[in-house]
Amino acid sequence: MIKHLVMIGCCIIASSSAMAQSITIFGNSDAQECYMATKLDGGGAIDLCSKALNDGGLSARDRSATLINRGINLSQAGQHTKALEDYASALAINPELAEAFLNRGNTYVFLGRFDNAVEDYSMAIELETRKLHAAYFNRGLAYEGLKNLESAFADFSKALELSPEWALPMERVERYQEFGFK
């Protein structure tokens, strides 16, 4: 029965792209367009972000945010190596960007690099990401990938505690409880 639970977890990992956290930009209009395209999941966001980065004139804060936004879009387009490069560049500018860790964790999940994902989600949690509930839920998915079901259940429970109306952790917690987790 527990094997069945893990297999179900693999199917929902793809939905974690919805947990991506875009970063707000204030200044450069190309960077603002990149942000809006990322937030709205609009087409052409990678090009808009690249234009903003290449045109220069971005503050360090806006540059790192634009790198994260482009990384989100690259990852969603299946260009995971390039996305990881953007997250690394953003973290080189500011190593305490919780959203960079959160989104890089998502990319690691897509790549099946669950140990790396757990590390990044843990850093996002430690740095108090604005999407704390998403970090716990996604780390739960990574723990499922590692077959660490106790930790997965604990994280799904925490995500549900932080966002009681959110259906995904609610479904996960209920499913685990059916298998005897408390």
C-alpha positions in Angstrom: 0.0 0.0 0.0 2.8 2.5 0.8 4.3 1.9 -2.6 1.0 3.0 -4.1 1.3 6.2 -2.1 4.7 7.0 -3.5 3.6 6.4 -7.0 0.8 8.9 -6.6 3.3 11.5 -5.4 5.2 11.2 -8.7 2.2 12.2 -10.7 1.6 15.5 -8.9 5.2 16.8 -9.0 4.6 18.3 -12.4 2.0 20.6 -10.8 4.7 22.3 -8.7 5.4 24.7 -11.5 2.3 26.5 -10.2 4.3 27.1 -7.0 6.8 29.3 -8.8 7.3 32.6 -7.2 8.0 35.5 -9.5 9.8 38.6 -8.1 8.4 42.1 -8.4 10.5 44.6 -10.3 10.3 48.4 -9.8 12.4 50.3 -12.4 13.4 49.2 -15.8 10.3 48.7 -18.0 11.7 45.6 -19.7 12.3 44.1 -16.3 8.7 45.0 -15.3 7.4 43.4 -18.5 9.5 40.3 -17.7 7.9 40.2 -14.3 4.3 40.6 -15.6 4.8 37.9 -18.3 6.2 35.6 -15.7 3.4 36.3 -13.2 0.7 35.9 -15.9 2.5 32.9 -17.5 2.5 34.9 -20.7 4.5 34.0 -23.9 7.7 35.6 -24.7 8.8 36.1 -21.1 12.2 34.6 -21.6 13.0 37.1 -24.4 11.6 40.0 -22.3 13.8 39.0 -19.3 16.8 38.5 -21.5 16.3 41.9 -23.1 16.1 43.5 -19.6 19.2 41.8 -18.5 21.2 42.7 -21.7 20.1 46.3 -21.8 21.7 47.0 -18.4 20.8 49.7 -16.1 19.2 47.4 -13.5 19.9 47.8 -9.9 21.4 44.7 -8.2 18.0 43.9 -6.7 16.2 44.2 -10.0 18.9 42.2 -11.8 18.7 39.3 -9.3 14.8 39.4 -9.5 14.9 39.4 -13.3 17.3 36.4 -13.3 14.9 34.5 -11.0 12.0 35.4 -13.3 13.9 34.2 -16.4 14.9 31.1 -14.5 11.2 30.3 -13.7 10.4 30.6 -17.4 13.4 28.7 -18.6 12.5 25.8 -16.2 8.9 25.8 -17.3 10.2 25.6 -20.9 12.3 22.6 -20.0 15.6 24.5 -20.2 16.6 23.4 -16.7 20.4 23.8 -17.0 19.9 27.4 -18.1 17.4 28.0 -15.3 19.9 26.7 -12.7 22.5 29.1 -14.2 20.2 32.0 -13.7 19.3 31.0 -10.1 23.1 30.7 -9.4 23.7 34.1 -10.9 20.9 35.6 -8.8 22.3 34.0 -5.6 25.8 35.3 -6.5 24.3 38.8 -6.3 22.3 38.1 -3.1 22.8 34.7 -1.4 19.8 35.3 0.8 17.1 35.3 -1.9 14.5 32.9 -0.6 12.6 32.9 -3.9 15.8 31.8 -5.7 16.1 28.8 -3.5 12.3 28.1 -3.8 12.3 28.2 -7.6 15.7 26.4 -7.9 14.2 23.7 -5.7 11.3 23.3 -8.2 13.8 22.9 -11.0 15.7 20.2 -9.0 12.4 18.4 -8.5 11.8 18.4 -12.3 15.3 17.0 -12.7 14.7 14.3 -10.1 17.4 15.7 -7.9 15.4 15.4 -4.8 18.3 15.8 -2.3 19.2 19.2 -3.9 15.5 20.2 -3.9 15.2 19.4 -0.1 18.3 21.5 0.6 17.0 24.5 -1.4 13.4 24.3 0.0 15.0 24.1 3.5 16.9 27.3 2.7 13.8 29.0 1.4 12.0 28.1 4.6 14.9 29.3 6.7 15.1 32.6 4.8 11.3 32.9 5.3 10.1 32.9 1.6 6.9 34.8 1.0 5.4 31.4 -0.2 6.3 29.4 2.9 3.3 27.1 2.4 4.6 26.3 -1.1 8.1 25.6 0.2 6.8 23.1 2.7 4.5 21.5 0.1 7.2 21.2 -2.5 9.7 19.9 0.0 7.1 17.3 0.9 7.1 16.3 -2.8 10.9 16.1 -2.8 10.8 13.9 0.3 8.3 11.7 -1.5 10.8 11.4 -4.3 13.3 10.2 -1.7 10.8 7.8 -0.3 11.0 9.6 3.1 7.3 9.4 3.7 7.4 10.6 7.4 9.1 13.8 6.4 6.8 14.2 3.4 3.7 13.9 5.7 5.1 16.4 8.2 5.7 18.9 5.4 2.3 18.4 3.8 0.8 18.9 7.3 2.7 22.1 7.8 1.7 23.4 4.4 -1.9 22.7 5.3 -1.5 24.4 8.6 -0.1 27.5 6.8 -2.8 27.5 4.1 -5.8 25.6 5.4 -7.9 26.2 2.3 -5.3 24.9 -0.1 -6.6 21.7 -1.7 -3.3 20.0 -2.6 -1.8 19.6 0.9 -5.3 18.8 2.2 -5.5 15.9 -0.3 -2.0 14.7 0.5 -2.6 14.8 4.3 -5.9 12.9 3.9 -4.2 10.3 1.7 -1.4 9.8 4.1 -3.9 9.5 7.0 -5.7 6.7 5.1 -2.3 4.8 5.2 -2.0 5.3 9.0 0.1 8.5 9.2 -0.7 10.8 12.1 
